[in-house]
Amino acid sequence: MRISLLFLLLWLWSTFCIAQITSVAVAANMKDTFSEIYAAFKATGKPELRVIYGSSGNFTAQIMNGAPFNLFISADESFPLELYKNGKTVDEGRVYAIGKIVLLTKNSSGLKLGNSKAELVLAIARANKIAIAKPELAPYGKAAMEYMKGEGLWDFAKDKLVYGDNLGVATMYVVTGAADLGFTGLSLAKSPEVAKDAHYVLVDDGLYNPIKQRMVLMRGAPQEAVDLYKFMQTAQAKNILLKYGYALP
């Protein structure tokens, strides 16, 4: 009886402590970029935060169901605005970056990437599998689908597509060789982990809707989350975003 009571008290205490940790949900396309921004943020004397990476769609569903995130750094606008309309956020938040998509292949794949439609068709024809993030969950996956349809590549690619739950997973499909080609964000393609084994070509950003990335604070967010939200708008953070290939709003 006493042992059971002790375990119950320990569980309640651990649950309370977890609930008190400031938690940040970050879109997978921001992983390397945000890691550098977060390091710069902590260097100012700020405390450790709980940072989780994933798909913007999954985070939105989790927050709607009560997940205790305090700040949501999304890969698009629609998911944060959906949370705002449902009364989950302080306000509409702010667009902090504009993303770009690229077509990526592993260096050892033997595929050559070019900017012309003929070169892209040839690469797609030679590929066995093409990775994208799930369009219903990840804005970059949706943009990739828009691009392929706009460029007239959809019919060549649709039967070869493999889907990752988020952009990071789709990118790793290419880097590990599980897919011959893949659509990812410029920021991930430029990251050292990916760049050492793969190369990319920028695709026409006029063929997909602008990827305006918005961040929002949840209602009741602690000061640490507010401080990070403000830091994301500083010149230091903006310079890091530019370094990884994002455009600024």
matplotlib code that plots the C-alpha trace (Angstrom):
import matplotlib.pyplot as plt

x = [0.0, 2.7, 4.8, 1.8, 1.2, 4.8, 4.8, 1.5, 3.1, 6.2, 4.1, 2.0, 5.2, 6.8, 3.7, 3.5, 7.2, 6.7, 3.7, 5.8, 8.5, 8.1, 7.5, 8.1, 6.7, 8.9, 8.2, 10.7, 11.9, 13.3, 15.4, 18.9, 18.0, 16.2, 18.9, 21.3, 18.7, 18.0, 21.7, 22.0, 18.9, 20.3, 23.6, 21.8, 21.3, 17.9, 16.9, 16.5, 13.3, 11.6, 11.9, 10.0, 10.2, 7.5, 4.9, 2.8, -0.4, 0.3, 1.2, -2.0, -4.1, -2.2, -2.7, -6.4, -6.5, -4.8, -1.1, 0.8, 2.9, 3.5, 4.9, 4.2, 6.8, 5.0, 5.9, 3.0, 0.2, -2.9, -2.2, -1.4, -4.4, -6.6, -5.5, -6.2, -9.7, -10.3, -9.2, -6.0, -3.5, -2.9, -3.3, -2.7, 1.1, 3.6, 5.1, 8.8, 10.2, 9.3, 10.5, 11.6, 11.5, 14.2, 14.5, 17.2, 19.2, 22.0, 25.4, 25.7, 22.3, 23.8, 20.9, 21.6, 19.4, 18.8, 16.4, 14.7, 11.5, 13.2, 16.0, 13.5, 11.4, 14.5, 15.5, 12.0, 11.8, 15.0, 14.0, 12.4, 11.0, 10.4, 10.0, 7.8, 6.3, 2.6, 0.7, -2.1, 0.3, 3.3, 3.1, 6.3, 4.7, 1.7, 4.0, 5.9, 2.6, 1.5, 4.9, 4.7, 1.2, 2.1, 5.2, 3.4, 5.4, 2.6, 1.7, 5.4, 5.9, 2.6, 3.1, 6.6, 5.9, 6.7, 5.5, 7.2, 5.2, 7.2, 9.8, 12.7, 11.6, 11.1, 14.6, 16.2, 14.6, 16.8, 19.9, 19.7, 19.0, 15.5, 14.3, 16.2, 14.8, 12.9, 11.4, 12.6, 13.1, 16.2, 17.1, 17.4, 19.2, 21.8, 22.3, 25.8, 24.3, 22.4, 24.8, 27.7, 25.9, 23.4, 22.9, 19.8, 18.3, 15.9, 12.5, 10.4, 8.8, 6.2, 4.5, 3.5, 1.9, 4.4, 5.4, 4.8, 5.9, 4.0, 4.6, 2.0, 2.0, -0.5, -2.8, -1.1, 2.4, 5.1, 7.7, 10.3, 8.1, 7.4, 11.1, 11.8, 9.0, 10.5, 14.0, 12.8, 12.2, 15.6, 18.3, 20.4, 17.7, 16.9, 20.5, 20.4, 17.2, 18.9, 21.9, 19.8, 18.1, 14.9, 13.5, 12.2, 8.6]
y = [0.0, 2.4, 1.5, 2.0, 5.4, 6.4, 5.5, 7.5, 10.5, 10.2, 9.9, 12.9, 14.9, 14.0, 14.8, 18.2, 18.9, 18.0, 20.3, 23.1, 22.9, 25.4, 23.4, 24.5, 22.7, 23.3, 22.2, 19.6, 21.8, 24.1, 21.6, 22.7, 26.4, 26.4, 24.5, 27.4, 30.0, 28.2, 28.0, 31.7, 32.2, 30.2, 32.0, 35.1, 33.4, 31.8, 28.5, 25.1, 24.6, 21.4, 21.4, 18.9, 18.6, 17.2, 17.9, 21.1, 19.1, 16.7, 19.4, 21.3, 18.2, 17.6, 21.2, 21.0, 17.9, 19.6, 19.0, 21.4, 23.3, 27.0, 28.1, 26.7, 27.5, 26.2, 25.5, 27.5, 29.9, 27.7, 25.6, 28.4, 30.4, 27.4, 27.3, 31.0, 30.6, 27.9, 30.2, 28.3, 31.2, 34.6, 36.2, 35.5, 35.4, 36.5, 35.3, 34.8, 33.3, 32.2, 28.8, 27.3, 23.8, 21.9, 18.5, 16.4, 13.3, 11.4, 11.9, 8.1, 7.8, 8.6, 10.9, 14.4, 17.3, 20.2, 23.2, 22.3, 20.3, 17.8, 17.2, 16.8, 14.4, 12.3, 12.2, 11.2, 8.5, 7.0, 7.1, 4.2, 6.1, 9.8, 11.1, 13.9, 14.8, 14.0, 16.9, 16.8, 17.2, 19.0, 22.3, 21.5, 18.3, 20.2, 22.7, 19.8, 18.4, 21.9, 22.2, 18.8, 19.5, 23.0, 21.8, 19.0, 16.3, 14.8, 12.0, 11.0, 11.0, 10.1, 6.3, 6.5, 8.7, 7.6, 9.7, 10.8, 11.9, 15.2, 16.8, 15.5, 11.9, 12.5, 14.0, 11.0, 8.7, 10.3, 10.6, 6.9, 5.8, 4.6, 7.0, 8.1, 11.6, 13.7, 17.1, 18.9, 22.4, 24.5, 24.8, 21.1, 20.6, 23.1, 21.5, 19.8, 16.4, 16.4, 18.4, 16.0, 13.1, 14.8, 17.7, 19.6, 22.0, 24.8, 24.4, 27.2, 28.9, 30.5, 27.1, 26.6, 28.9, 30.9, 29.0, 31.6, 30.2, 31.6, 31.2, 31.6, 31.7, 29.6, 31.1, 31.3, 30.9, 31.5, 34.2, 31.9, 31.2, 34.9, 35.7, 33.1, 34.4, 37.9, 36.5, 34.9, 38.5, 39.8, 40.6, 37.8, 35.2, 36.7, 36.4, 32.7, 32.2, 33.9, 31.7, 28.6, 29.8, 31.3, 34.6, 37.2, 38.5]
z = [0.0, 1.0, -2.1, -4.4, -2.8, -3.2, -6.9, -7.3, -5.7, -7.8, -11.0, -10.1, -9.3, -12.6, -14.5, -12.8, -13.6, -17.3, -17.5, -16.1, -18.8, -21.6, -24.7, -28.3, -31.4, -34.4, -38.0, -39.3, -42.1, -39.4, -37.6, -38.4, -38.7, -35.4, -33.6, -34.4, -33.4, -30.2, -29.4, -29.9, -27.7, -24.9, -25.2, -23.9, -20.6, -21.2, -19.7, -21.4, -23.2, -24.5, -28.3, -30.4, -34.2, -36.4, -39.0, -38.7, -39.3, -36.5, -34.1, -34.8, -34.1, -30.9, -29.7, -30.5, -28.3, -25.4, -26.0, -23.7, -26.3, -25.5, -28.9, -32.3, -35.1, -38.1, -41.7, -43.1, -42.2, -42.4, -39.3, -36.9, -38.2, -37.6, -34.0, -33.7, -35.1, -32.5, -29.6, -28.8, -29.4, -28.1, -31.5, -35.2, -34.6, -37.1, -40.4, -39.6, -42.9, -46.4, -47.5, -50.8, -52.1, -54.0, -55.7, -54.0, -54.9, -53.3, -54.9, -55.5, -57.3, -60.7, -61.4, -62.9, -61.9, -64.2, -64.3, -67.6, -67.7, -70.1, -67.6, -64.7, -66.7, -67.4, -63.8, -62.7, -65.4, -64.1, -60.5, -58.8, -55.8, -55.2, -51.6, -50.4, -47.1, -46.7, -48.3, -45.7, -42.8, -44.2, -46.1, -48.0, -49.3, -50.4, -52.2, -53.9, -55.2, -56.5, -58.2, -59.9, -61.2, -62.3, -64.2, -65.8, -64.0, -61.9, -64.3, -64.5, -60.7, -59.0, -59.1, -57.7, -54.7, -51.1, -48.3, -45.1, -42.0, -42.1, -44.3, -42.2, -42.8, -46.6, -46.8, -45.0, -47.5, -50.1, -48.0, -47.0, -50.5, -49.8, -52.5, -55.6, -55.6, -53.1, -52.6, -49.5, -48.2, -49.2, -45.6, -45.1, -48.4, -47.2, -43.8, -43.4, -42.7, -46.0, -48.2, -47.6, -49.3, -51.7, -54.1, -55.2, -57.7, -56.9, -58.6, -60.0, -56.9, -59.2, -59.6, -55.9, -53.4, -51.3, -48.1, -45.5, -42.2, -39.2, -35.5, -32.7, -28.9, -27.1, -24.5, -21.1, -22.6, -20.0, -20.3, -21.7, -24.7, -25.1, -25.0, -27.7, -29.8, -29.6, -30.3, -33.5, -34.7, -34.0, -36.5, -35.2, -35.8, -39.2, -40.3, -39.4, -41.4, -44.4, -44.0, -44.4, -47.5, -46.2, -47.5, -45.0, -45.0]

ax = plt.figure().add_subplot(projection="3d")
ax.plot(x, y, z, "-o")
ax.set_aspect("equal")
plt.show()
